[in-house]
Amino acid sequence: MTATVEILLMWATVTAYALSAALFVVSIIFKQDTISRIALGMTCAGVIPHVAAIVGRWVRIGHGPYIGFYEVVSSYALIGVVIFIALALARKPFRAFGVALMPMAFLALGGAMLASKTEVAITPNLASYWLVVHVAFAKLSYGSFITATGLAIVHILRLSRREVKGDGFFASLTPESLDDLTAKFVSAGFVFLGIMIAAGAIWANEAWGRYWAWDPIETWSLVSWLVYAVVLHLRRTMGWVGKRFAWITIAALPVLLFALIGVVIVYESIHGAYLLIGG
């Protein structure tokens, strides 16, 4: 696949995600189940060129989507959308989750498309089994936390409409089920993030001869993990459930996003050279 074809596929994905986001918002406002089905179909249609573009680039340049802002953010958006599709297909009421997730996916992918798309080959000192493990669990952790945040947003929307009767989108999507699922995704993301940090330390030792150097990205990854440890502590020890847990889950996401994107903009980091390569 050529770079031109890849970019065309990515813009087709951005368009599909934008239409999906708009349709989900309209379906919630006007309580139209038919529109939500169309929105979900548009989401699935957008995943096809998204996967094709990522795989095509992977084959062309010889490594997965983990070097450069464009590759990294695009892959995180894809994981979040795939998780949403799985939930929506498993249980119809979870289509409502699209009103939170699809705008985030559209904005993330739109931002990625404005970044540099320079193709960079991975260097021998970075090529490692532990790099694959580190990246895989990074994507799983961020995908889980983004999904948890989307569920928390839908939870708050559901609570605001508790007394609405005959609401086809929220009637069978109980606050209790949303609360439980949000907690499960936060827990999964917490475990995945811990594995990511551990695998990253081993990889760093292979690549740079040290396990930990308090590099800004290393430090903020640890901060993110501790923030979510507090979130889980508040739930399991302090009994935070329902709206309070939803709000604290939403509040934690900016810390995670700063660790992913903001740190390399604010600080000089050895990781930043690879995350923002070419731009």
Backbone hydrogen bonds in HBPLUS format (Angstrom, degrees):
<---DONOR---> <-ACCEPTOR-->    atom                        ^
c    i                          cat <-CA-CA->   ^        H-A-AA   ^      H-
h    n   atom  resd res      DA  || num        DHA   H-A  angle D-A-AA Bond
n    s   type  num  typ     dist DA aas  dist angle  dist       angle   num
A0006-GLU N   A0002-THR O   3.06 MM   4  6.34 159.2  2.11 148.0 154.2     1
A0007-ILE N   A0003-ALA O   2.99 MM   4  6.27 160.7  2.03 151.1 154.8     2
A0008-LEU N   A0004-THR O   3.03 MM   4  6.31 159.0  2.08 148.8 154.7     3
A0009-LEU N   A0005-VAL O   2.92 MM   4  6.19 156.1  1.98 151.7 158.2     4
A0010-MET N   A0006-GLU O   2.92 MM   4  6.22 152.9  1.99 149.2 157.2     5
A0011-TRP N   A0007-ILE O   2.92 MM   4  6.20 157.4  1.98 151.6 157.0     6
A0012-ALA N   A0008-LEU O   3.00 MM   4  6.21 147.4  2.11 141.4 150.6     7
A0013-THR N   A0009-LEU O   2.97 MM   4  6.27 144.9  2.10 140.6 150.2     8
A0014-VAL N   A0010-MET O   2.89 MM   4  6.26 158.9  1.93 151.0 156.0     9
A0015-THR N   A0011-TRP O   2.98 MM   4  6.17 161.0  2.02 145.1 149.8    10
A0016-ALA N   A0012-ALA O   2.98 MM   4  6.20 159.1  2.02 144.2 150.0    11
A0017-TYR N   A0013-THR O   2.85 MM   4  6.08 164.3  1.87 159.4 163.3    12
A0018-ALA N   A0014-VAL O   2.91 MM   4  6.07 152.6  1.98 146.5 154.4    13
A0019-LEU N   A0015-THR O   2.99 MM   4  6.24 164.1  2.02 152.7 156.2    14
A0020-SER N   A0016-ALA O   2.88 MM   4  6.05 156.0  1.94 145.8 153.5    15
A0021-ALA N   A0017-TYR O   2.86 MM   4  6.04 162.0  1.90 147.6 151.9    16
A0022-ALA N   A0018-ALA O   3.04 MM   4  6.28 164.7  2.06 149.7 153.5    17
A0023-LEU N   A0019-LEU O   2.90 MM   4  6.08 159.7  1.94 150.0 155.8    18
A0024-PHE N   A0020-SER O   2.91 MM   4  6.12 156.0  1.97 152.8 159.1    19
A0025-VAL N   A0021-ALA O   3.12 MM   4  6.36 159.3  2.16 148.9 154.1    20
A0026-VAL N   A0022-ALA O   3.00 MM   4  6.27 161.5  2.04 148.9 154.0    21
A0027-SER N   A0023-LEU O   2.82 MM   4  5.98 156.6  1.87 147.3 154.2    22
A0028-ILE N   A0024-PHE O   3.05 MM   4  6.26 149.8  2.15 145.9 152.6    23
A0029-ILE N   A0025-VAL O   3.02 MM   4  6.25 166.0  2.04 152.5 156.4    24
A0030-PHE N   A0026-VAL O   2.92 MM   4  5.99 171.2  1.93 157.0 159.3    25
A0031-LYS N   A0027-SER O   2.79 MM   4  5.25 109.5  2.30 125.5 138.8    26
A0032-GLN N   A0027-SER O   3.07 MM   5  4.84 143.1  2.22 125.0 135.6    27
A0036-SER N   A0032-GLN O   3.29 MM   4  6.67 151.9  2.37 144.3 152.0    28
A0037-ARG N   A0033-ASP O   3.06 MM   4  6.40 147.4  2.17 147.6 156.0    29
A0038-ILE N   A0034-THR O   3.09 MM   4  6.43 155.5  2.15 146.2 152.7    30
A0039-ALA N   A0035-ILE O   2.84 MM   4  6.08 155.7  1.90 148.4 155.7    31
A0040-LEU N   A0036-SER O   2.93 MM   4  6.15 154.6  2.00 143.7 149.7    32
A0041-GLY N   A0037-ARG O   2.95 MM   4  6.18 155.4  2.01 145.2 152.3    33
A0042-MET N   A0038-ILE O   2.84 MM   4  6.14 149.5  1.93 147.6 156.3    34
A0043-THR N   A0039-ALA O   2.93 MM   4  6.23 147.1  2.04 142.6 151.9    35
A0044-CYS N   A0040-LEU O   2.99 MM   4  6.33 161.2  2.03 151.5 155.2    36
A0045-ALA N   A0041-GLY O   2.90 MM   4  6.13 152.4  1.98 143.8 152.2    37
A0046-GLY N   A0042-MET O   2.94 MM   4  6.16 143.6  2.08 141.7 150.9    38
A0046-GLY N   A0043-THR O   3.09 MM   3  5.12 121.5  2.45  94.0 108.6    39
A0047-VAL N   A0043-THR O   3.11 MM   4  6.45 139.4  2.28 144.6 155.5    40
A0050-HIS N   A0046-GLY O   3.30 MM   4  6.35 151.2  2.39 141.9 150.3    41
A0051-VAL N   A0047-VAL O   2.85 MM   4  6.01 167.4  1.87 160.2 160.7    42
A0052-ALA N   A0048-ILE O   3.07 MM   4  6.23 165.0  2.09 149.9 154.7    43
A0053-ALA N   A0049-PRO O   2.86 MM   4  5.93 155.0  1.92 144.1 149.9    44
A0054-ILE N   A0050-HIS O   3.09 MM   4  6.34 163.5  2.12 150.1 154.2    45
A0055-VAL N   A0051-VAL O   2.89 MM   4  6.03 171.6  1.89 159.3 161.9    46
A0056-GLY N   A0052-ALA O   2.86 MM   4  5.86 156.9  1.92 142.2 149.7    47
A0057-ARG N   A0053-ALA O   2.99 MM   4  6.13 158.2  2.04 145.3 150.6    48
A0058-TRP N   A0054-ILE O   2.91 MM   4  6.07 157.1  1.97 146.0 153.2    49
A0059-VAL N   A0055-VAL O   2.93 MM   4  6.19 163.6  1.96 155.6 158.2    50
A0060-ARG N   A0056-GLY O   3.03 MM   4  6.17 155.0  2.09 141.8 149.3    51
A0061-ILE N   A0057-ARG O   2.92 MM   4  6.07 165.6  1.94 160.7 161.7    52
A0062-GLY N   A0058-TRP O   2.83 MM   4  5.49 135.2  2.03 140.8 150.7    53
A0066-TYR N   A0064-GLY O   2.89 MM   2  5.79 132.4  2.12 110.9  96.1    54
A0068-GLY N   A0274-TYR O   2.72 MM 206  5.86 132.0  1.95 141.7 156.2    55
A0072-VAL N   A0068-GLY O   3.03 MM   4  6.19 177.6  2.03 164.4 165.2    56
A0073-VAL N   A0069-PHE O   2.98 MM   4  5.88 168.1  1.99 153.6 156.7    57
A0074-SER N   A0070-TYR O   3.18 MM   4  6.00 154.1  2.25 136.8 144.7    58
A0075-SER N   A0071-GLU O   3.04 MM   4  6.18 158.6  2.08 148.2 153.4    59
A0076-TYR N   A0072-VAL O   3.08 MM   4  6.39 153.6  2.15 148.0 155.4    60
A0077-ALA N   A0073-VAL O   2.96 MM   4  6.20 158.8  2.00 151.5 156.9    61
A0078-LEU N   A0074-SER O   3.04 MM   4  6.31 156.0  2.10 146.4 152.9    62
A0079-ILE N   A0075-SER O   3.06 MM   4  6.31 159.9  2.10 148.6 152.9    63
A0080-GLY N   A0076-TYR O   3.07 MM   4  6.31 165.6  2.09 152.3 155.7    64
A0081-VAL N   A0077-ALA O   3.02 MM   4  6.24 159.4  2.06 151.1 156.5    65
A0082-VAL N   A0078-LEU O   2.92 MM   4  6.12 161.1  1.95 154.3 159.5    66
A0083-ILE N   A0079-ILE O   3.00 MM   4  6.22 160.9  2.04 152.3 157.0    67
A0084-PHE N   A0080-GLY O   3.06 MM   4  6.29 156.6  2.12 143.0 149.7    68
A0085-ILE N   A0081-VAL O   2.91 MM   4  6.21 160.4  1.94 153.4 158.1    69
A0086-ALA N   A0082-VAL O   3.00 MM   4  6.24 161.1  2.04 149.8 154.5    70
A0087-LEU N   A0083-ILE O   3.02 MM   4  6.31 158.3  2.07 151.0 156.5    71
A0088-ALA N   A0084-PHE O   2.84 MM   4  6.06 166.4  1.86 157.9 161.9    72
A0089-LEU N   A0085-ILE O   2.88 MM   4  6.01 154.2  1.95 151.2 157.4    73
A0090-ALA N   A0086-ALA O   3.01 MM   4  6.06 144.2  2.14 138.4 148.3    74
A0091-ARG N   A0087-LEU O   2.92 MM   4  6.11 159.6  1.97 153.9 158.4    75
A0094-PHE N   A0091-ARG O   2.99 MM   3  5.77 149.8  2.08 123.7 131.7    76
A0095-ARG N   A0092-LYS O   2.99 MM   3  5.83 162.4  2.02 129.4 131.2    77
A0096-ALA N   A0093-PRO O   3.16 MM   3  6.15 164.1  2.19 124.5 126.7    78
A0097-PHE N   A0094-PHE O   3.03 MM   3  5.33 150.6  2.12 105.4 113.7    79
A0098-GLY N   A0095-ARG O   2.86 MM   3  5.63 159.3  1.90 121.5 127.6    80
A0099-VAL N   A0096-ALA O   3.15 MM   3  5.87 159.4  2.19 118.8 123.2    81
A0100-ALA N   A0097-PHE O   3.08 MM   3  5.71 154.2  2.15 115.9 122.9    82
A0101-LEU N   A0097-PHE O   3.02 MM   4  6.24 174.7  2.03 158.2 159.6    83
A0102-MET N   A0098-GLY O   3.08 MM   4  5.25 150.3  2.17 123.5 132.6    84
A0105-ALA N   A0101-LEU O   2.89 MM   4  6.18 155.7  1.95 154.7 162.6    85
A0106-PHE N   A0102-MET O   2.88 MM   4  6.00 161.3  1.91 150.3 155.3    86
A0107-LEU N   A0103-PRO O   2.99 MM   4  6.13 166.1  2.01 148.3 151.7    87
A0108-ALA N   A0104-MET O   2.94 MM   4  6.03 159.3  1.98 146.8 153.0    88
A0109-LEU N   A0105-ALA O   2.95 MM   4  6.04 167.5  1.97 149.2 152.9    89
A0110-GLY N   A0106-PHE O   2.80 MM   4  5.89 154.3  1.87 145.8 154.3    90
A0111-GLY N   A0107-LEU O   2.93 MM   4  6.05 154.9  1.99 143.1 149.2    91
A0112-ALA N   A0108-ALA O   2.98 MM   4  6.24 151.7  2.06 143.7 151.9    92
A0113-MET N   A0109-LEU O   2.96 MM   4  6.21 147.4  2.07 146.2 154.2    93
A0114-LEU N   A0111-GLY O   3.15 MM   3  5.34 144.1  2.28 101.1 111.3    94
A0115-ALA N   A0112-ALA O   3.09 MM   3  5.25 156.0  2.15 105.4 113.0    95
A0126-LEU N   A0123-THR O   3.02 MM   3  5.50 149.8  2.11 113.6 122.7    96
A0127-ALA N   A0123-THR O   3.14 MM   4  6.38 136.7  2.34 149.4 162.0    97
A0131-LEU N   A0128-SER O   3.12 MM   3  5.15 135.1  2.34  95.3 107.5    98
A0133-VAL N   A0129-TYR O   3.14 MM   4  6.54 158.3  2.19 148.5 154.3    99
A0134-HIS N   A0130-TRP O   2.83 MM   4  5.88 163.7  1.86 142.8 148.2   100
A0135-VAL N   A0131-LEU O   2.87 MM   4  6.03 168.4  1.88 154.9 157.5   101
A0136-ALA N   A0132-VAL O   2.89 MM   4  5.96 162.4  1.93 147.9 153.6   102
A0137-PHE N   A0133-VAL O   3.04 MM   4  6.19 169.8  2.05 155.6 157.4   103
A0138-ALA N   A0134-HIS O   2.98 MM   4  6.10 139.4  2.15 138.0 150.0   104
A0139-LYS N   A0135-VAL O   3.00 MM   4  6.26 160.4  2.04 154.1 157.2   105
A0140-LEU N   A0136-ALA O   3.05 MM   4  6.33 154.1  2.12 142.9 150.7   106
A0141-SER N   A0137-PHE O   2.87 MM   4  5.91 156.4  1.92 140.6 146.9   107
A0142-TYR N   A0138-ALA O   2.96 MM   4  6.15 174.2  1.96 154.5 156.2   108
A0143-GLY N   A0139-LYS O   2.89 MM   4  5.83 156.6  1.95 140.4 148.1   109
A0144-SER N   A0140-LEU O   2.94 MM   4  6.03 151.6  2.02 139.8 147.3   110
A0145-PHE N   A0141-SER O   2.96 MM   4  6.23 163.6  1.99 154.3 158.2   111
A0146-ILE N   A0142-TYR O   2.92 MM   4  6.03 161.4  1.95 152.2 157.2   112
A0147-THR N   A0143-GLY O   3.00 MM   4  6.08 155.8  2.06 140.6 147.7   113
A0148-ALA N   A0144-SER O   2.86 MM   4  6.09 156.6  1.92 147.0 153.9   114
A0149-THR N   A0145-PHE O   2.94 MM   4  6.17 152.0  2.02 143.5 150.7   115
A0150-GLY N   A0146-ILE O   2.97 MM   4  6.28 158.9  2.01 149.0 154.3   116
A0151-LEU N   A0147-THR O   2.93 MM   4  6.20 159.8  1.97 153.7 159.1   117
A0152-ALA N   A0148-ALA O   2.89 MM   4  6.10 149.1  1.99 143.2 152.2   118
A0153-ILE N   A0149-THR O   2.97 MM   4  6.28 151.4  2.05 148.9 156.0   119
A0154-VAL N   A0150-GLY O   3.04 MM   4  6.36 162.5  2.07 149.4 153.7   120
A0155-HIS N   A0151-LEU O   2.80 MM   4  6.00 148.9  1.90 144.5 154.2   121
A0156-ILE N   A0152-ALA O   3.03 MM   4  6.33 156.1  2.09 147.0 151.4   122
A0157-LEU N   A0153-ILE O   3.01 MM   4  6.34 158.1  2.05 148.8 155.2   123
A0158-ARG N   A0154-VAL O   2.78 MM   4  5.99 153.8  1.85 148.8 156.6   124
A0159-LEU N   A0155-HIS O   2.92 MM   4  6.22 156.2  1.97 150.4 156.2   125
A0160-SER N   A0156-ILE O   3.04 MM   4  6.26 146.9  2.15 143.2 152.0   126
A0161-ARG N   A0158-ARG O   3.01 MM   3  5.22 148.3  2.11 102.8 112.8   127
A0162-ARG N   A0159-LEU O   3.36 MM   3  5.02 158.8  2.41 107.5 104.3   128
A0164-VAL N   A0161-ARG O   2.99 MM   3  5.28 160.2  2.03 111.8 118.3   129
A0171-ALA N   A0167-ASP O   2.86 MM   4  5.41 151.5  1.95 164.6 167.2   130
A0173-LEU N   A0170-PHE O   3.09 MM   3  4.90 144.9  2.22  98.1 108.8   131
A0178-LEU N   A0174-THR O   3.10 MM   4  6.39 161.2  2.13 155.0 160.3   132
A0179-ASP N   A0175-PRO O   2.86 MM   4  5.97 158.4  1.91 147.7 154.0   133
A0180-ASP N   A0176-GLU O   2.99 MM   4  6.16 159.9  2.04 144.7 150.0   134
A0181-LEU N   A0177-SER O   2.98 MM   4  6.11 162.0  2.01 146.0 151.0   135
A0182-THR N   A0178-LEU O   2.88 MM   4  5.98 159.0  1.93 149.1 155.1   136
A0183-ALA N   A0179-ASP O   3.09 MM   4  6.28 162.3  2.12 146.3 150.7   137
A0184-LYS N   A0180-ASP O   3.03 MM   4  6.30 149.4  2.13 143.4 152.0   138
A0185-PHE N   A0181-LEU O   3.01 MM   4  6.28 158.4  2.06 151.7 156.3   139
A0186-VAL N   A0182-THR O   2.95 MM   4  6.21 156.0  2.01 151.0 158.2   140
A0187-SER N   A0183-ALA O   2.92 MM   4  6.08 158.9  1.97 145.5 151.4   141
A0188-ALA N   A0184-LYS O   2.90 MM   4  6.13 160.3  1.94 147.3 152.7   142
A0189-GLY N   A0185-PHE O   2.88 MM   4  5.99 164.1  1.90 146.6 151.3   143
A0190-PHE N   A0186-VAL O   2.90 MM   4  6.07 149.9  1.99 145.5 153.9   144
A0191-VAL N   A0187-SER O   3.10 MM   4  6.40 159.4  2.14 150.3 154.4   145
A0192-PHE N   A0188-ALA O   2.90 MM   4  6.12 170.4  1.91 157.3 160.3   146
A0193-LEU N   A0189-GLY O   2.82 MM   4  5.89 155.2  1.88 145.4 152.3   147
A0194-GLY N   A0190-PHE O   3.08 MM   4  6.27 152.2  2.16 141.3 148.4   148
A0195-ILE N   A0191-VAL O   3.04 MM   4  6.39 157.1  2.10 152.7 158.5   149
A0196-MET N   A0192-PHE O   2.86 MM   4  6.10 154.8  1.92 146.8 154.6   150
A0197-ILE N   A0193-LEU O   2.96 MM   4  6.22 158.1  2.01 149.4 153.8   151
A0198-ALA N   A0194-GLY O   3.07 MM   4  6.32 162.0  2.10 147.2 151.9   152
A0199-ALA N   A0195-ILE O   2.84 MM   4  6.01 170.6  1.84 158.2 160.8   153
A0200-GLY N   A0196-MET O   2.83 MM   4  5.91 150.3  1.92 143.9 153.1   154
A0201-ALA N   A0197-ILE O   3.00 MM   4  6.23 144.2  2.13 142.7 151.4   155
A0202-ILE N   A0198-ALA O   3.19 MM   4  6.57 156.9  2.25 148.8 153.9   156
A0203-TRP N   A0199-ALA O   2.92 MM   4  6.14 162.4  1.95 149.9 155.3   157
A0204-ALA N   A0200-GLY O   2.81 MM   4  5.94 156.1  1.86 144.5 151.3   158
A0205-ASN N   A0201-ALA O   3.05 MM   4  6.29 148.0  2.16 142.0 149.8   159
A0206-GLU N   A0202-ILE O   3.15 MM   4  6.51 150.6  2.24 145.4 153.0   160
A0206-GLU N   A0203-TRP O   3.08 MM   3  5.13 117.2  2.49  95.8 110.9   161
A0207-ALA N   A0203-TRP O   2.85 MM   4  6.13 157.1  1.90 154.0 161.1   162
A0208-TRP N   A0204-ALA O   2.67 MM   4  5.45 164.5  1.69 147.8 153.4   163
A0209-GLY N   A0205-ASN O   2.97 MM   4  4.27 132.8  2.20 108.9 116.3   164
A0218-GLU N   A0215-ASP O   2.97 MM   3  5.16 111.7  2.45 105.0 121.9   165
A0219-THR N   A0215-ASP O   2.81 MM   4  6.03 165.6  1.83 165.4 170.5   166
A0220-TRP N   A0216-PRO O   2.88 MM   4  6.02 165.6  1.90 150.3 154.0   167
A0221-SER N   A0217-ILE O   2.89 MM   4  5.93 143.5  2.03 141.6 151.1   168
A0222-LEU N   A0218-GLU O   3.10 MM   4  6.36 155.0  2.16 145.6 151.7   169
A0223-VAL N   A0219-THR O   2.88 MM   4  6.22 151.4  1.96 144.0 153.1   170
A0224-SER N   A0220-TRP O   2.88 MM   4  6.01 157.4  1.93 140.1 145.6   171
A0225-TRP N   A0221-SER O   3.01 MM   4  6.28 157.2  2.07 144.4 150.4   172
A0226-LEU N   A0222-LEU O   2.92 MM   4  6.20 155.1  1.99 150.0 156.7   173
A0227-VAL N   A0223-VAL O   2.84 MM   4  6.11 150.4  1.93 150.0 158.8   174
A0228-TYR N   A0224-SER O   3.04 MM   4  6.36 162.0  2.07 153.2 156.5   175
A0229-ALA N   A0225-TRP O   2.93 MM   4  6.16 134.6  2.14 135.4 149.0   176
A0230-VAL N   A0226-LEU O   2.96 MM   4  6.28 147.6  2.06 144.6 151.9   177
A0231-VAL N   A0227-VAL O   3.00 MM   4  6.40 151.5  2.08 143.2 151.5   178
A0232-LEU N   A0228-TYR O   2.97 MM   4  6.18 162.9  1.99 145.8 149.0   179
A0233-HIS N   A0229-ALA O   2.86 MM   4  6.03 148.4  1.96 141.1 151.1   180
A0234-LEU N   A0230-VAL O   2.84 MM   4  6.08 159.2  1.89 153.9 158.3   181
A0235-ARG N   A0231-VAL O   3.21 MM   4  6.51 143.5  2.35 138.5 148.1   182
A0236-ARG N   A0232-LEU O   2.86 MM   4  6.03 178.1  1.87 159.8 159.8   183
A0237-THR N   A0233-HIS O   2.82 MM   4  5.38 157.0  1.88 143.2 150.1   184
A0238-MET N   A0233-HIS O   3.34 MM   5  6.81 150.3  2.43 145.4 152.3   185
A0240-TRP N   A0234-LEU O   2.87 MM   6  5.56 168.0  1.88 138.7 138.9   186
A0246-ALA N   A0242-GLY O   3.01 MM   4  6.28 155.8  2.07 151.5 159.2   187
A0247-TRP N   A0243-LYS O   2.94 MM   4  6.16 162.6  1.97 155.2 158.4   188
A0248-ILE N   A0244-ARG O   3.06 MM   4  6.27 159.0  2.10 147.7 153.3   189
A0249-THR N   A0245-PHE O   3.00 MM   4  6.10 147.2  2.11 143.4 152.0   190
A0250-ILE N   A0246-ALA O   3.06 MM   4  6.33 155.0  2.12 146.6 153.0   191
A0251-ALA N   A0247-TRP O   2.90 MM   4  6.10 156.6  1.96 147.0 153.9   192
A0252-ALA N   A0248-ILE O   3.14 MM   4  6.21 134.0  2.36 134.5 144.2   193
A0253-LEU N   A0250-ILE O   3.30 MM   3  5.64 140.4  2.46 104.7 114.2   194
A0255-VAL N   A0252-ALA O   3.17 MM   3  5.70 132.7  2.41 113.1 124.2   195
A0256-LEU N   A0253-LEU O   2.93 MM   3  5.10 114.4  2.37 104.5 120.6   196
A0257-LEU N   A0253-LEU O   2.91 MM   4  6.23 160.7  1.95 160.5 166.8   197
A0258-PHE N   A0254-PRO O   2.88 MM   4  6.01 149.3  1.98 141.6 149.7   198
A0259-ALA N   A0255-VAL O   3.03 MM   4  6.30 151.7  2.11 143.7 151.2   199
A0260-LEU N   A0256-LEU O   3.04 MM   4  6.36 141.4  2.20 142.4 153.1   200
A0261-ILE N   A0257-LEU O   2.78 MM   4  5.87 170.1  1.79 155.9 158.5   201
A0263-VAL N   A0258-PHE O   2.78 MM   5  5.86 146.7  1.89 174.1 162.7   202
A0265-ILE N   A0262-GLY O   3.03 MM   3  5.21 141.4  2.18 103.0 114.7   203
A0266-VAL N   A0262-GLY O   2.95 MM   4  6.17 155.0  2.02 157.4 164.7   204
A0267-TYR N   A0263-VAL O   2.72 MM   4  5.57 167.9  1.74 157.0 161.3   205
A0272-GLY N   A0269-SER O   3.00 MM   3  4.95 123.0  2.34  92.4 107.4   206
A0274-TYR N   A0271-HIS O   2.90 MM   3  5.51 144.8  2.03 114.5 124.3   207
A0275-LEU N   A0271-HIS O   3.03 MM   4  6.33 150.6  2.11 148.4 157.6   208
A0276-LEU N   A0272-GLY O   2.95 MM   4  5.73 171.8  1.96 147.2 149.9   209
A0279-GLY N   A0276-LEU O   3.13 MM   3  5.74 151.5  2.22 141.6 140.6   210
